Amino acid sequence: MKLSNLSETLIGSEIVKLGGEIREKIRHGERIYNFTVGDFDPAIFPIPKELEEEIIDAYRKHFTNYPAAEGNLDLREAVTSFIKEMEGLDYGPNEILVASGGRPLIYATFRAICDKGDKIIYAVPSWNNNHYTHFVGGEHVVVEATPENNFMPAANDIRPFMKQATLISLCSPQNPTGTTFRREELEAICDMVLEENIRRGDNEKKLYVMYDQMYWHLTYGDIKHYDPVSLRPAMREYTIYIDAISKVFASTGVRVGWSMGPSNVMSKMKAILTHIGAWAPMAEQKAVAKFLPQREAIKKYLLHFKSEIEERLRRIYDGLMKLKEKGLAVDAIAPEAAIYLTIKVDLVGKTTTDGKLLADQSDVTAYLLNEASLAVVPFYAFGASRNSPWYRLSVGTCNKEEIGEMISKLGEALQRVK
């Protein structure tokens, strides 16, 4: 039976498919080093205790009715204060929209700005831009990011496609790569957007930037987070931010996110979400409104949380570099941000010791899972080329004790390929 064109043409998730294979192996008693999920094991990374107590208290006070469609005022005021102090961005409550995490806000951004056939620019690998563009019937303008740029889109990559584009979707720190924009590169992109909008004048639809900064608190070493409006204040008129507590406080299931942008765009996004009903739950909104002002608790939590994430990323990176020094076919980009490490396993065209040819990257992914018990997500699951040898490795569910075992088993599996 035929259904809608959208449902018949929507591409299934490669991550979900891989997750099914992993669950089946675990069900049969296999030990799998699962680095696929962009989530956290609460036993390893619990949410802040203060936030947990505020959620419990909110439910005990029976905050279980509908919240305001745009988000409760006390939460939007708390977000206003939080982002001003933490990031230097000055947005009022009427320029902030709250929803159940980042996904509804991303969907609403695409819906509010883009018409069917509009050109939407995004880089690959990136999270779900291909699917959101498909949702709105947009024209995919895909920029293939490269390891030379740490898989971040460069201004020169975007420049040829600026005319007639309606939306540029950017993310930093980037999912899946865990890499970030350098200041000069983001400034150059902003300058192009401003120049293009001046060229369009008053009669053409403007070019907007959606800036997903879900992981912006989680940067390591000398890496700094940059955003469009801080670098170019004139970008305020054309930038829609996506943010949330999901990743920075290991609170993916708490479902509180917010968008910041021009009030006219926020009001249209609100209208869209009103019909979808993707509100953050009332109790969680009340809890986050009381949690965000607790700056000292937040700083203490982040200090520990970031150090634990960074330690895992660096230990895995160092282990992979030792395998590379031995001449094995692995590589990685030094960790910069988020909970992800970009790794390379370059085995296509090689043969295992039992005579099996690894003909394509899907074969390599299966080999890693079956022979090294290592589950990582190939970049082709994020829109990159099917022959890309790069992978996302996520440490949100990683026990430090398993890192050495995983590296050792991976090394043994790589040695069995010639």
Secondary structure, 3 states (H helix, E strand, C coil): CCCCHHHHHCCCCHHHHHHHHHHHHHHCCCCCEECCCCCCCCCCCCCCHHHHHHHHHHHHCCCCCCCCCCCCHHHHHHHHHHHHHHHCCCCCHHHEEEECCHHHHHHHHHHHHCCCCCEEEEEECCCCHHHHHHHCCCEEEEEECCHHHCCCCCHHHHHHHCCCEEEEEEECCCCCCCCCCCHHHHHHHHHHHHHHHHHHCCCCCCCEEEEECCCCCCECCCCCCCCHHHHCHHHHHHEEEEEECCCCCCCCCCCCEEEECCHHHHHHHHHHHHHHCCCCCHHHHHHHHHHCCCHHHHHHHHHHHHHHHHHHHHHHHHHHHHHHHCCCCEEECCCCECCEEEEEECCCCCEECCCCECCCHHHHHHHHHHHCCEECEEHHHHCCCCCCCEEEEECCCCCHHHHHHHHHHHHHHHHCEC
